[in-house]
């Protein structure tokens, strides 16, 4: 059976999420930004005038549903297949069949590729000549950012439409419809589901209609039937079938970078509550705790620096705790480091100083080390002037001399500019005093 072939008559054998899947545009809930009347995508679907497109969105947001609606409306041949189970041989066969159809009937072929990101670059390239000459219109569906997972040549020939996670109120509407629908849903079963249970299922779904419908179906199946023949679903039953919320997170994909970015920026913005939330979300999603520890070390150096050097020590200690104890015991050490870094005074002066130093290193001429800074372990080196003019700082008051230590082309260049935050306020005063003493 193909991806969109008609299901067998025994609907009770199909999951609820598949049975109640929308069959036309009017039944689709959510994605109003893309599908409300008058939008470009909706007009193209209604007029059967689609160009190649990529549907990008999280699981359960409606990518395959939208493809099915297009399949039902189009007058073109519609060929669906999945990148998970199809290889380059299948791609070529589909393309050749599309070419024969176009030559014999003039009809175009719409090819729907589910999880197109699972095709490698060579497999994706196989579509290009057929798209280019108009033999096919490609519709690809992906949960991954097309910028990273789809060939640039393919992207240039397709329009990307981003589907957002469904809102909780949208998911609830879908659940309510499934409970009312006597033909495809659960309407034929006497069921009582309180509002708070529907809200729980919607909230736990993360915008994934499939997850919410699966939870509802399991809850109805698990609920005992009362003397009056009614199945009553309470929060205990709902929580039992849900067990534990599965967080949408891909350690190798965009969501990994989105969430770690949220953690870093929350710490930088001195928000301990948001920092704890994003940290917990990564850990509960199965992220490598050492990866998080490394990021906290980076935060301590980049965003706090010498405004509070203890932040770096605490971040490194959290890393050691992960090595020493592992999860879940080390989670609290990571939380301690994240909160401390969030509350610490912030300064990127050291980060900027390092960037400026590297820029100077790249842009300035590579000069020899000044003679007075060189070591002179042999008589020959001493005779060549190595070490001549060197001033041993401890022989001077306050261990400060006016000796120049930068190469001549960078003389007087300043890389580090401390802020007035935290410890750097004192370091700034110390630096001013040092510079004054060196001038004197």
N, C-alpha and C positions, 0 to 999 in steps of 0.2 A: 504494500500500500504506500502511495506517495504521501508527501507531507500534507497535501490538501485533499486527498481522496476522500470520498464520502465515507463516514464511519459505518460499521455494521449496525443493523437494527437494534441490537441489544445495548441500549444506551446505559443501562445500569452498570455495565462493565467498564465504562469510561469514567475517568476522574471528573468530579464536578467542575473543576476549572476548565476542562475541555468541553464539557457539555454546554456550559452557559457562555462560551466565548461569543462575543458580538458577531453578527452576521452582516451588518451594514454600518454605514457611518453614523446613523442616528442612534444606534445602540452603544457606540463607544463612549465610555465615561472617562473624562480627563483629557489632557493634551489639547485644551481649547486653543492654546497659542498657535498650534499647527493646524487644527482641524475645524475651527469654527467657520461658519459660512463666510465665504468671501476670501479666505486665505488662498495663497497660491497653490499649496499642496492639495487642498480640498477641491479647488476648481480643476486641477489637473486630473484628479481621480474621477470626479463627476463627468468630465469631458473625455475620459479615456485617452488622455494626451500626456502621459507621463514620459519624462526623460529619466535617464539613469540616476539613481539616488542611493544613499546610504542612510539607513535608519540606525541611529546610535542612541542607546539608552540602557538603563539597568535592567536586570531580570524582572519580568512581570509588568513592564511598563506599556506593553501593547505592540511590540514590533511585529511579531508573527500574526497577531490579530489584524493589524493594518494590512499586512501582505495578503491575508485571506480575503479581506474586503476588496482589495484591488483585484484579486483573482476572480471574485464573483462578478465584478463589474466590467472587466475588460473584454473586448472583442478579440484581442490578440491571443495567441497561444500562450499559455502560462505554464512554465516548467520550474517546479521547486525542487531543491535538493539541499542537503546539509553538508557543510564543509567538514563536519566531524567524521562522516562515513564515506565521503566521496573523494576520489583522487583525480589526477590529471586526465586519466583515461575517460572517466565519466564526463568531465568538462568538455573534452574534445568531441565526444559523442553528441552531447547536447548542442554544441555549437554547429556541428555538421548537420544535425537534424533541423536546426533553426534556419540554416542556409537553404536547405532543400524546401522547407515550407515557404520561405520568402520567394524563392524562384518559381515555385509551382502555383502559389495562391496569392502572393503579394502581401500576405499577413506578416506582421512582425511577431517576434517572440519576446515575452517578458520572462527573464530568468531571475528567480528569487534564490539567493544563497544565504541560508541561515548560518550564523556564526562565521561570517566571511573572514574574520581575523585569524581563523585557524588554518586558512590557506597560506602557504608560504609565498614568497615573492614570485617565484617562477609560475606557480599555479595562478596567482592573480594576474600575471602578465598575459596568460593565455586568453583572457577575456578582451584584451585591448583591441586587436584588429577587428573583432566582431562588433564591438561597440562603435569603433571608429567608422565603419562602413554602414552602420545602421541596421545590421542583421538582428541584433538583440538590444533590448533595454535591460540594464542590470539593476536589480534591487538587492542590496546587501544589508544584512542585519548583524549588528555587533554590540557587545557589551563593553568593548574596549575603545579607547580613544582612537579614532581613525587616523589622526595625525601620526600616531606611532605604529599602527598595525596595518594600515592600508597603503599600498603603493601610491606615491605622489602622482604618477601618471594616471592611475585609476581615479584618484581623488579629483584630478583636474577635469575629468570627464563626467563626474557625478556631483550632484548636490547633496550635501550632508544635512539631515534633519535630526535634531537632538530631541529625544523624548525624555521628559523629566520623570522622576519617581512620582507615583500617584499621591495626591494629598490624602490624609486620613479620611476626610469627608467623602472623597471619591471612592475610596475602598469600601467605606460603609455603604454607600449607595449600591455598589456591586454586590455586597453581601445581602442587603435587603432584597435586591432583585432576585438573587438566587433562592432566597427563602420563599418568595412569592411564586416563582415560576413552577407551574405544575407539570409542564411538558419536559423541560430540560433540567430544572433545578430540584429543589427540595420541597416544593409546594404541596406535593402529594403526601408528605409526611407531616403528621400533626406535631408541630415543634413550637416551643416557646423559648425565645432567646431575648433576654432583657437588653436594654440599651447599653448598660455598662459592659456586657459581654461583647456586643458588637464593637463598642469603642475599644475594648482590649484587643480584639482580633485585628482591628484596623491599625491600632497603634503599633502592634508587634510585627506588622507586615513589612515595615520599611518601604512603603509605597509599592509593594509587590502584590498585585491582585492574585496571582497564582498561590502565593504563600497563604494569604488570608482565606481563600476558598478552600485550600487543602485543610487548614485548621478548622474551619467551619464543618467540613465534611467529616473529619475525624471526631469532632465534638458531638455531632448528631449521632454518629455510629456508636460512640461510647456511652451516651446518655441512656439511663434506664427508662423504660416506658412506665408511666404512672398508671394507676387504676383506671383513669379516664382515657387512656390511650395516647396521652400527650407526652412527648419527650421534652423535658425541661433542662436547659443548659444553664448552669451557674458558673461563676468565676472559677471555682475549684476544678470543674471539668475542663473549662477552657485552658486554664494554666497547666493542667495535667497533660493535655494533648500538645500544647505548645512546648512544654518542658523548658526549653531555654531558647531565647531569641537568637537566631542565627544572623549575625551582622554581615551585611553586604560589604565585602572587603576582599580585594585581590592583591596579594603580596607582590605579585609581579606586574601589576597593572596600574592604571591611573589612580585608583582609589587609594592605593598605598601612598602615593606622593601627595594626594589631596589631604589625607588625614595627618601625615607627618608635617606637612606645611601648616595645617591648622594648629598643631601642637606647638611648633616653633614660634608661630606668630602670636599665639596666646601668651606664651612665656615672655616673649619680647614686649608684649603690651601690658605686662605686669598683672595678668588675670589668672590667679591661682585656681579658681573654680573651673574655668574653661580648660586650663592646662590639665587638671585632673580628669576631666571628661574625655578629652582626646587621648590622653595616655591610657585610660581604662578601655576606651574603644579599640585601640590598637592591640592591647594585651589580650582582651577578650576575643578578638578576631584571630588570634593565633600568630601575631607578629613576633619575630625574633626579639626577645628582650635586649639582647646585646646590640641590635641595630638601634633601638631606642636609647640605650645607654650611650652609644657613640654620638647620637644626635644631641643628647644633653651635654656631653663634654664639649661639643662644638658650640652649643648655645652659650655655655659658660665662658668660652673664650671669645666668641664673636660679639655677643650682645651685652655681656657684663664686664668681662676683662678685668682691668685693675681697679674698677669701681668697687669690686668686692672679690678679691682673689680666692676667698673661701668657697665660692661657688664652684670653681674648677675642682678643688679638692673634694667637695661633696659629690660632684658628678662622677669623678673617677672612683670614689668609694662605692657609689651605687653600681658602677660597672663591676667592681670587685665582688660586690654582694651577689650579683647575678652569676658570676663564675663560681662563687663559693656555695651558694644555696640553691640557685635555680628558681623556677616558678613553682608555686605561687608565693613562696616565702620572700623572694627578692622584690616582689611587686611593690611592697611598702617602701623599700629603699629607693626605688625609682620615683615613687610618688613624693618622697621626702625631697629628693633632688629637684624634681620638677617644681614643687611649691617654693622651695628656697630660691631657685633661680627666678621664678616669677616675682617674688617679693624683693629680690636684691636690687640695689640701684643699678641703673643701666648705663653702659658706655660702650660705644663701638670705636673709641679712639685707638685702641690697640689694633683692631681689625683694619681701620683706615691707614694706620701707620705701616702695617705690614704690606698692604696693597701699594702704598706709595713707595715703599722700599723696593718692592719687586719691579714696579714701573721704572724707577731710577736705574735699577740693575740692568733692565732691558734696553733703556734708552741712552744711558750715559756710556762713554767709552770704558772699556775694561782696562783699568789702570793697575800698575804694579802696586804692591803694598808699600807704603812709605817706609823709607829706610829705618827711621827711628822706631817703627813698630815691629821690625823684624827681630827674630831671635838670632843670637850670634854665638853658637856653641863652639866654633873653631876660630883659630887665629886668622885664617884667610878671610873669613866672613867679617871679622872685626876690622881687618885692614880695608875691606871694601866698604866700610861705613855702616854695616848692619848694626842696629841698636844705638847708633850715635845720636845723641840728643834726646834719648828716652828719659822720661821723668817718672820715677817710682812714686806713685801717689801717696803711699804711706809715709813718705819722708816730708810731706807738706801738711800745713795746718788744714784740718777738716778733710784730709785725704783728697784734695782737689788741686789740679794743676790746669794751666792754660794750654796744655799740649793738644794739638789738633790730631784727630783720629780718623777722619774721613779722607778719601782720596782728594787730591787738589781740585778736580772738576766739580766735586760736590761740597766743597768747603762752605760751611754756613748753612747747609741744607737742613731743614727740620722735618722729620717724619712724624714724630709723636707729639700730638697736641692734646693733653689731658683735658677732660671735662671738669665741671665743678660738682660732679655727682659722687657720692660715697667717698671711698678712700682716695679717689683721684683728686678731690679738692686739696688734700694734704700733699699728694704727689705733685700737683701743679705748683703749689707754693715752694716745695723742695726744688723742683726743676728751675723755677725762677731764681732761687737763691744760688743754685749751682752755676747757672749761666752768668749771673752777676759776678760771682767769685772768679770764674774763668776769664771774664773780661778784665777784671781788676788785676 
